[in-house]
Amino acid sequence: MNRCQKCVLPEQTPNITFDDSGVCNYCHTYRPVSYQGEDAFIARLEPFRNGARPYDCLVPISGGRDSSYVLLKLVKDYKMRVLAVNYENPFTVPQARTNIKNACQTLGVEVVHFCNGDKNHRITFRQSVEAWLQRPSPGLIPIVCIGCKPAWWHIYGVARRHHIPLIVSGGNPYEVISYKRELVGISRDEAANKAFYKYVYAIRTMLQNRAYFKPRLLLTMASSYLLGNPNSLGLKLVGRNITWLELFNFVPWNETTILNRIRQELGWDYPQNLPSSWRFDCRVKHMVDLMYLATLQLTDKEDFYAKLVREGRMDRATAVQRLTLENKPQIEEIGILLDQAGIRDTALVDALFAQTAVSQAAMETVG
């Protein structure tokens, strides 16, 4: 496999080209992340400190590393009175639930748990996977994750019920995967609030596969588009008096700092059978990785680590080494996921494993 000589994006990346030096066009057009600074973040928090309310802000927490770190920072570093909220995703791994419990107990934070229709989430996941397997398309892979998107509606609802005017989340600017935008015709440089509305373009591809046209699945997709992101129209209307901030738009994301602090101060951990702590908390991510490996021979980690290399936060050799280790299908975790979702006929999934296995040797060869 040939990779960019500056970052680590492979030749299979959608719409990638290389110059005479082997450097990709993604590198040439990359815009470094500009942080507003911690002082600016603290200044944004100040107006929301109000002793007349029981809580100053709300933090959605999944048990993953970034949301746990945000909760830690808000409580210990910024002395905010925080209410945590957690969507009980049916595909959440037990360690993530343990992390939430440990973090909230250690920090003395109350947590609100809610379900967003456990049965509905399982069914929509199963229907989206079965539809995709009939006609695999890398541009439609994100649909398998729509089941948890409407949870944002409930998060805003919790904020409104408790009269909390501020939500702080842990979205990471490096996790905006560039090639996913390329797959649906959106510019890599498009602002997040504008790019969100353009994902409707994926409907053009979906129209070619009638298996997606199931009432429950279509309804969930519609609600995900209207209510599944703080940038969505529905949440902008419902949450017009609620401010949404992301810590990592102000404070640089640093994996070592994050892991050191949450491990030492919160007792945070991730399953040691997994090669990476990134997005370990939901098993659906393993299925998504398998689907991208089978169709594009890459995963989100390629784009994520490529950005870290460009930003000088990881050297290229380390990124390649991690990709070789981490881009291996998690067969056991995917098996548990399929069983949880009620997917009994795994013949097509087995074919994905076989297809991915053929390309593993090539993926381990760096050009």
Buried (B, 14 or more C-beta within 10 A) or exposed (E): BBBBBBBBBBBBBBEBEBEEEEBBBBBEEBEEBEBEEBEEBEEBBEEBBEEEBEBBBBBBBBBBBBBBBBBBBBBBEBEBBBBBBBBBBBBBBEBBBBBBBBBBEBBEBEBBEEBBBEEBBBBBBBBBBBBBBEBBBBBBBBBBBBBBBBBBBBBBBBBBEBEBBBBBBBBBBBBBBBBBBBBBEBEBEBEBEEBBBBBEEBEEBBEEBEBBEBEEBBEBBEBBBBBBBBBBEBBBEBBEEBBBBBBBBBBEBEBEEBBEBBBEBBBBBBBEEBBBBBBBBBBBBBBBBBBBBBBBBBBBBBBBBBBBBBBEBBEBEEBBEBBBEBBBBBEEBBBBBBEBBEBEEBEBBEEBBEBBEEBBEEBBEBE
